[in-house]
Amino acid sequence: MKIRFCGASTGVTGSCHLLMTEQHNVLLDCGQFQGGKAQEALNYEQFPFDPMEIECMILSHAHIDHCGRIPLLVKRGFRGKIYCTDATADLLQVMLLDSAHIHEKDTEWQNKRNARAGKPPVEPLYTTKDAEEALTLVAPVLYDQQIEINEDMKIVFNDAGHILGSAITEIWVKEGERESKIVFSGDLGMTNRPILRDPTYIKKADCVIMETTYGSRNHEENATSIKQLIDITLKTVKRGGTVIIPAFAVGRTQELIFEFNRFYEKASEDYKKELDNVDVYVDSPMATTATEVFRNNAQVFDEETKEYILRGDNPLDFKNLKFTRSTEESQQLNFNHSPKVIISASGMCEAGRIRHHLKHNLWDARNSVIFVGYQGEGTLGRALIEGAKDVTLFGEDVHVQAEIYNLEGFSGHADQNGLLSWISGFEKPPKQVFLVHGEEEAKLTFASLVKEKLGYEPIVVMGNSEYEIDMNDVSVVNMEEAKKTAAEDEEVQKVRNKIAGIHMDLESILYNANMAMQSELSEEKLVKINNIVQELEKATINLGSAVNAREDNVEKASPEEPEEKPAE
């Protein structure tokens, strides 16, 4: 069995992993890279596999960094089934069609610029037609329902608690007489959060592919972040300002609606007077549609949210909540100077309506910007939370005077404690753990913690790479390193041949020098011969030392043989 890591291997976007056996090629996620021009450019590169050779795909959830390249996969020849939960299937229609529309519009804008500059036109990453074709391949599955995806593999989806429909996938793989179990964590959520159930703890696995987004730090308590959210909102509206909240359309937006609903319901009389004229706008057509999908999937809500519904209360609606769909409605918000809250996508401020709201509000010290989710490297969101004082939006320089807040308690990702708790839930150690979906520091820090607390030796995936796994003797071979080592060994052999050649030259020179000593030879020629001999000896010693040092380093770097594990 082999696993090829094709995305989310150096950062937290572009999730894509290929599971290969002699008979089958199954893809886990096919996400879009996000976070600045360098990351976005990766989306246009060729897949490190042939899409036509992929038998089927397993999708963990509907966030764009996990599903956003599925239409491109189809565009390039994939025709297999896409297995996901039924709630993910509902959200996928919203996400992929919206993403295709954005790609088409961005390309249309770029081609206008190219035409003026005399440059050739470009094509969108994919079109609405590609997205629609991808949606015909979706095969919805219920949580806890075991499905055979081929004669040698079966899967079960477990609730990951990250967003609606998110799944931890158990995959049983039969090779010959042996069956192994792989667990793909997808993105894990926090425990004790509103609307969604807690992440499922899995008891057994031979191999685990695990996310580490927050592997190096812990969030503040969610209750603390909720109080801060309300306090910041009240402080801002009192001074006549607007609260801008960049939020992912699926997940964070619905949680914010839930919390504002709860606050407006329970606010004291004093607060109610202050809040009566303060509206909360969800300014994202996709978020509006996604909220409707949430309302239609109450069967996967947690018990607290179900109780709300049974009491006749809609936890995703309240009097002051307004949804804006049209561009005109969105634009009008920036000409309405009354205090208000605007929740808008994208969550990392890289596209969408949020950039317009930031352009019109960042310069005003009365306003506040509250971040409630992960901000990737190279994004405008990351720059703002790291203290940027001047940014450029739509070609215009904007000086940042609004107050900037980062409330990590709202994050949909498990923090370091949550991740450690989840991986500690296995009844006995998995034979191998691969850490992905995290920046380098997060993966390395978490790997060190897992080794210290649990005694595991996880593999930190650094860049696109391929591993061969032998479940019989619990060994793992990094195929990329193996290729590199083979190439290095070839170079070493070349050096050895060179040394052998030098020895032959040296013997020839010594023989000729000896013959010359027996004949009439000037002292000057003898000195030259001696100098050549000395240089050859030096070269031989240096080359030999280099080869030996290289082999010593390889030997030291080689992992120790794993201890024999007891049979299941």
N, C-alpha and C positions, 0 to 999 in steps of 0.2 A: 504494500500500500504506500502511496506517496501523497504528500500534501504540498501544493504549490501556493505560496502566499503572493497574491497579485495586487493587493491594495490594502490600505490601513496597516501597512507594514512599517512605515516610517512616521506616521502621524495618526490622526483620528478620522480621516475621511477616505472615501474610495474603497470601502470594505469589499473584499473579493478574495475568496479562497477556493482552490480547486482540489477536490478529493478524487484520487485516481487509483483504480485497481486494474488488473489485467483486462477486465471486461467492461468497466464502467468509468465514465467521467461525469462527476456531479459537482455543480458549482454552488458554493455557499455565498449568497449575496452578490450584487453587482452594482456597487454604489458609485456616486459621482464624487470626484475630488473637488474640495472647496477650500478657499482661503488664500486669495491673492492670485496674480497672473501666473506664477510658476506652477501652482497647484492646478489651476483651471486648465493650463496647457496639457496636463497629463491626460485629460479626458479624450483628447484627440489622437493619442498614440494608439498603435495597434495593441490588441489584447495579447498577452503572452501565452495564448493558446488559440486554437481554431474554434470559433463559436459554433461551427457546423458539427464539431465532434463532441459537443456538450450534450449529454443525454437528457438531463433535466436540471432544474435549479431549485434550491431551497432558500427562501427569503425570510430573514429574521424579523424585519418590520419595515414600515413604510417611510422612514426618514430618507431624504434624498441621498445622503452619504452612504446608504445601504441599497437603495433601489434605483438611483437616478441614471444609471447607464443600461438598464434593461432594454429600453427601446433601441439603443445603439447595438446591443448584443443581437437583437432581432434583425436590425438593419444589416448586420454583417453575417447573417446566416443561421442564427439559433432558431430552432423550431420545437424545442422540447416543452414539457409542462413546467410551470412555475408554482411550486407548492408553498403555501403560506396560510395563516389563520384566516378565518372568514372576515374578521374585523379588518385585518391588514388588506385583504382583497378590496373591501369597500374604500379604504383610504387610498389604496394604490391608484384607483381610478382618478381621484382628485389630484394626487401628487404628480403622476406622470403626464396627465394632460396639461396641467399648469406648467410643469417644467418644459414640455415641448413648446408651449405657447411662448414662454420666455426666450427659449433658444431661437425661435423663429423671429420674434421681435428684435432681439439683440442683433441677429444677422442682418435683418432689414436695415437697421440703423447703421451697422458697420458698412454695409454695401453702399449706402448713400455717401458715407465718408470716403470710401474707396473710389467711388466714381468721380468725386470732386478732386481726388488726389491722383487720378489716372492709374489706380491700382486695380487688379482683377477682382471680381466678386468672390465671396466665400460662401460655403454652404453651412447650414446649421448643423450642430452635432447630431440632431435627429429632428424629425417633424411630428406633427400631430398624427399623421397617418402611421408613422412608426410606433408611436405610443398606443394608438388604437389597436394595431396588430398585436403588440405585446400583451395587451389586456385580454385578448382572446385566448391566450395560453395559460391564464391564471387558473389554478386548481385549488379552491378553498378547502381547508381542513379545520375541524374543530379541535380545541385544546383537548389533550389526553386521548385523542383518537389515533390508533396505530394504523399506519398506511404503508403498504408495500409499494415502493417506487420502482423496483425491478426485482428480478428473481433472487438477488443476493443482498438487497438492502431494504430496510424498513425504518420508518421515522415516527417520532411522537413529538408534538409541540407542547411545551409547558410555559405557563405565564412568566414573562420576564419582568413585569411591573415597570417597564420603561415608558412606553406609550400604549395607547389602545391597540391591542392585537399583537404586541411585541412578544417574541417567543425565544425560549431556550430550546434548542433542538437536540434530541437524543437520536443518534443514527447508529443502527446495528448493521455491521458489514460482515458478510460471510466470504471467506477466502479459503477454498478447499474445505477441510473439515473444521476449521476454526472460525468462530464468530467473535468479532471485537466490537466494542462500543465506543463511539466518539461522541463527545458532548460539545456543541457549539453554543457559547453563552449568548451570542448576539450582544446587545447592549442591556446591561442589568440596571434595574431601577432601585430607588431607595425604598426602605420599609416605612410603614406607617404614614403613607402619603394619601391625600384625598383622591377619590374617584377610582383609582386602580388598585388591584390586589398586589400583595407583596411578591417579590421574586420567588420562584419555586426553588427549593433546595434539592439537588440531585444526589442520590446516594452512591451510585456506582458508575465508573467510567474507566476505560483503558487509556483514553487520550482526551485531553481537554484543550479546546481553542478558546481563549478567554480574553475579553476586553480589559483595558487598564487605563481608561480615560483619566480617571482621578486616582491613579495608583500611588501618587506621591503626596496627596493631601486630603484632609477631611473638610466636610462642609460644616458651616454653623448649623445649629438646630433649625429645622423648618419653622417651628413656632417663632423663633427669634426673627427669621426673615419675614414672616407674615406681619409681625408687629412693626418691623422696620418699614415694610411696604406701606402700611397704613399711616405710620408716623410721617414718612417722607411725603406721602400724598397730601395729608392734612397741612403740613408745613408749607408745601408748594402752593396749594390752592389759596391758603390764607394770604400769601403775598401776591396773589393774582397770576400765578404761573401755571404752566401746563406740564403734566407728567408724561414723558415719552418712554414707552417700554418696548424695546426690540424683543420680539418673542417668536419662537418657532411656531408655525401655524398649527402644527399637530403636537399636542402634549402640553407645552407650557401655556399656550393661550387658554386652553380649557381649564387648566388649574388656576390661572389668574381669575378667570370668570367665576369659578367656584368660590375662591377666597373673597373676592369683592362682593359676591352675592351674600355670603355668610356675614360679612362685615356690615353691609347695608341693612340686612335683616336685624342684626343684634345691636346696631349703633344706639348709643344713648340719645336722649332728646336733644342735648346740645350738639352732638355730632350730626344728627339728622337735619338740623337747621342748616349746618354748614354744608352738608352733602346734598341737600335737596336739589340744588341746581347744578351739581357737578355730575356730568355724564361721563360714562366709560365707553369709549368707542373702540370697536374691533375693526380696524381698517385694513382688511385683507380679505379679498374674495375667497381665497383658498381656506383661510382660517374660518370664515363663515360657513363654508360648505363642510369643512372638517368637523365643526361643532355640531352640525346636523347629523353627521355620521356617528359622532359620540352618542348623541341622543337616541339613535336607532340601535345602539349596541349595548343597552343597559345590562344585558345578561352577563357581561364580563366585568361589571363594576364591582367595587368592594362593598361590604355589607353596609357601611355607613351611608354611602351614596344611594344604595337600594332603599334604605329606610326613608331617606328624603323623598324619593319617588313615590313610595307607598303612602306617605303622608299627603301626597298630592302636590308636593313642591318640586319645581323643576330646578335642580341645582345649577343648571347652566343658563339661567335667565333671571333677570330682575328688572325693576322699573327703569332704572337709569342706564341700562345696557342698550347700546345702539350698534347696529351693524351697517357698515358702509360698503357698498359693492362698486358703484360707478366711480370713474376717475374724477368726475365733477364733484361728487360728495367728498372724496378724499382731499381734493384741492381746497375745498371750502373750509376744511378744518383749520388750515393755516391762515385763513382770513378771519376766523372766529377767535377773538381775543379773550373770551371768557375762560375761566379756569376749567380744566378738563383733564381726562386721562386718555391717552391714545396708545392702544396696543397694536403693533404693526409688525409685519415681516419684511425682510428676513431677520432671523435672530442674530446673525453675525454682522448685519448692516452692509452686506456685500451687494445686495440687489433689492429691488422692490420699492414699495412706497415709503419704507422707513427712512430711506436716504433723503427723500424730499422733506420729511418731517424734521430730520436732523438739520438740514440746511436752514430751515426756517426757525429753528428753536435753539440750536446749540449756542448761538451768540448772546442769548438773553439770560442774564444772571437770575432772573425770577424762576426759570424753568429747571426741571430735573430730568435726568435720563437714568433709568433703572435697568440694569442688565440682570437677567434671571436665568441665563443658560451659558453653556460653554462657548468661549470665544477662541477660535482657531488662530494659530500663528499666521501673521500676515494679513489679518482682517482688520477692517476699520473698528470693529467692536473691541478687539484686543488692544489696538492703539489707544482708544479712549479710556479703557479701564487702567491702562498703564500710564495715563497722565498726559497724553498728547494735548497740546494747547492750540495747535493750528492744524486744520485738516482741509482737504480740497473735496468739494462736492459739486458735480456737474460743471467742472471747470472754474469754480468760484472758491476763493480762499475764505475759510470761516474760522474766526477766533473763538475758541471754546471758553465760554463763561458760565454755562449751565453747570449745576452740580451733577457729578457722575457717581453713581452707586453700583456696586456689584454684589447682589444678594445670592450667594452660592447655595443657600438653603433651598432655593427653588429648583436647583439642577435636577434634571431627570435621570442623571447617571449616579449609580452607587459611588460613594466616596471610598477612600482607602479602607476604612473599617468595614464598610458594606461588602467590598470585594473580598476582603480577607475572611469575613464571616461566611460568604457564599462558598469559597473554595475550601473552607474548613468543614463544610457539610458532607463531604464524601466519607463514607464509612471506612474506607481504606485508601491509601494514596493512589491516585491515577498513575499509570506507568509513564505517562509523559504529559507535560503541560506546556502549551505554546502561548506566549503572551503577545497580543497584537493590539491594534486600535488604541494607541497611546503615544505620546511624544517620548523621546528617548529617556528623559529623566524619570518620567512616570513609570515606564516599563522596568528600568533598572532598579529603581527604588522599591517597587513592588516585588520584583524577583528576589531582592535581598531580604525583604520582610518575610516572604513566604518560606525562604530557606531557613531563616532564623526561627520562625514560629512553628513551622510544620515539618521542616526537614526535607521538603521537596527541592528538586533541582530544575526549576522551570527553564525553558529555552526562550530567551528574549529575541524575538524576530526583528531583525534589523534590515529593512529593505526587502525587495522582492526576492524570494528564495524558495528552494524546493528541498523537502526532507523525505527520505525513505524510512518507513517505520516497519520494523519487524516485531510484531507483538509476541512472537514465540520466545525471543531472547531479550525482549525489552530494549532493543537497540534502536538508535536513531542516527541516520547519516544525512548530513547536510550536503545535498547533491551539488550545490554551487561550490562549496568548499572542496568537495571531492574533485571536481573538474579543475579547480584552481591548483590543488595539490598535485594533480597529474601533470599539469602544465609546468609547475615548478620542478617536479622530478625530472621532466624532460630537459629543463635548463641545467639541472645539476649534472645530468649525464653528459651534456655538451661540455660542461666545465671539466668533468673527469677526463673526457676524450682529449681536451686541450692540454690538461696536465700530462697525460700519457704521451702526447705529441712532444711536449716540452722535454720530457725525460728522454725520449728518443733523440731529440736534437742535442740534448746535453751529452748523451753518451757518444754521439757522433763527433761532437766538438772535442770531447776529452780524448777520444781515440786519435783524432787528427792532431791534437796538441801533443799527444805522446809521440806520435810519429815524427812530428816536427822537431821535438826535443832531441831526437836521435840524428837529425840532420842540421845543417848549418841554418840557423834562424836568428834574425836580429832580436835584440832585447826589446825593441819597440813593438814588434809584432807579438812577442810573448805577453807583454803587458796588455795589449788589446784583447788577446784571447782570454786572458785571466779576467778582464773586466766583463766580457760577454758571459763567461761562466758564472760570475758573481750575480749578474742581473737575472740570469735564468734561474739560479737557485732561489733568489729572492721572490721572483714571480711564482715559482712552484710552491714555495712555502705559503705565500699569501693566498693563492687560490685554494690550496688544501685546507687552510684554516677557515676560509669563508664557507666552504662546503661543510666542514665538520660543525661549525657554529650553527649553520642553517638546520642541519639534521638534529643537533642538540635541542634547538628551539622547538622544532616540530614534536620531538619526543616529550618535552616538558609541557607543551600545550595540549597534548593528547589527553582526553578525559580518562579518568580511571574506569575500569570495568565496573558496571553497575552490579550491586549485590543481587543475588538471586532472590526473586520475589516468590512468596508462597503461591501455590495454585489457587484459583478461585474456589 
